[in-house]
């Protein structure tokens, strides 16, 4: 069974005003600041002509019954 891919974690230093703006935007979109940063990065990449495929999410819940 293949191990599901995990998100890459790394430290990101932001200007406090930028971080505050991201948190406000994330709150209006009902997202975490981390998810909002990912959305903003994807939008910026797409604007530059770089399409990034989404990694499939791991399946959740009970495994299907055999039989």
FENFEN-V295119 format. One record per backbone hydrogen bond with DSSP energy under -1.0 kcal/mol. CO is the residue of the C=O (numbers start at 1). NH is the residue of the N-H. E is the energy in kcal/mol with one decimal. If there is no record, write none. Layout:
CO/NH/E
CO/NH/E
This chain:
15/19/-2.4
16/20/-2.3
17/21/-2.0
18/22/-2.4
19/23/-2.4
20/24/-2.2
21/25/-2.5
22/26/-2.9
23/27/-2.1
24/28/-1.8
25/29/-1.5
26/31/-2.7
32/36/-2.3
33/37/-2.4
34/38/-2.0
35/39/-2.2
36/40/-2.7
37/41/-2.5
38/42/-2.4
39/43/-2.5
40/44/-2.3
41/45/-2.5
42/46/-2.5
43/47/-2.2
44/48/-1.0
45/50/-2.8
46/49/-1.7
